Amino acid sequence: MGQVPPTHLRRRVLRALLAALLTAAVVAPLAGAARPGIPAPPPAALPALSPSTLHSVYAANRANARAAARMAATHSAPHRSATDRALAAPSRHLLAFDGRGAGQVTEVLGDLVQARHIAVLVPGSDTSLDTYARFHRTAASLYADLTHRAAGTPVAVVAWLGYETPATVGTTVTTTTRADEAAPRLRAFVRHLRAAAPAASHVSLLCHSYGSVVCGRAASGLAADDLALIGSPGTGADSAAALHTRARVWAARGSEDWIAHVPHVRAALLGTTVGFGTDPVSAAFGARVFDAAGADHSGYFTPGSASLANLARITLDEPSEVTRA
């Protein structure tokens, strides 16, 4: 057999590496799913979401969270039990709750029935019930800024942890697999959300990190007015136009965000996609790029920051007030 040319050898090594990456991306989550987890009851049976059923939905999910807290305590999982108990408090407004496995929860801050401007936050990797307090702080930071700016106009923020996020250190975070699973759930959620909110409400999706991949995959048919991609590795699309959305598409990346060093490539491999394509803040992508100043990857919702101010302006439908990068 003749010597393999160096170029062909590199291609073989790359294919082998990508195949190993994909195998790990598929096998590792399945192996993890097979391990016993913290027990919790199945999600509560809920009525169709509407202004008249909203309080019943909140009450049913709080009751489910209380039951989950008791089961977690019995299973010697005090951290999870404390998280569940906090979510079961009378002041918490849960549109959805599932304490099983990594857990999922959707929470409303504000009065959804009256809200004229609604922001839906879509989180990135390593967000679960065990890290939910961090995600809630993000939502609370935005809600505080919005209520300050809105001058009495009702607003709401929805923290949507409606999918199983990938781990930051792992292989699933390099593929669109989790985003493809989450996309139809996100579309359905926004449709249901509009059924409970005023008809003229302005709905913005603020999508962080891997959450921007979810929003990119969901964009076609998504009933949103604005789509903001922050700290994004890409969306799986070559351009904003390729998202096929009627929403205005925004993008931002802070100067201290490590995501800038992620290669913007995309390759189809064995039925999935590795990498996320064009950089959303590049001119080639065609989004409305706004100022995030010196935000790091976790700093886009820091009180007083340029990025938080601009995300609030997008939510409040003030595009002319958004400062550009």
Secondary structure, 3 states (H helix, E strand, C coil): CCCCCHHHHHHHHHHHHHHHHHHHHHHHHHHHHHCCCCCCCCCCCCCCCCCCCHHHHHHHHHHHHHHHHHHHHHCCCHHHHHHHHHHCCCCCEEEEEECCCCCEEEEEEECCCCCCEEEEEECCCCCCHHHHHHHHHHHHHHHHHHHHHCCCCCEEEEEEECCCCCCCCCCHHHECHHHHHHHHHHHHHHHHHHHHCCCCCEEEEEEECHHHHHHHHHCCCCCCCEEEEECCCCCCCCCCHHHCCCCEEEEECCCCCHHHHCCCCEEEECCEEEECCCCCCCCCCCCEEECCCCCCCCCCCCCCCHHHHHHHHHHCCCHHHCCEC
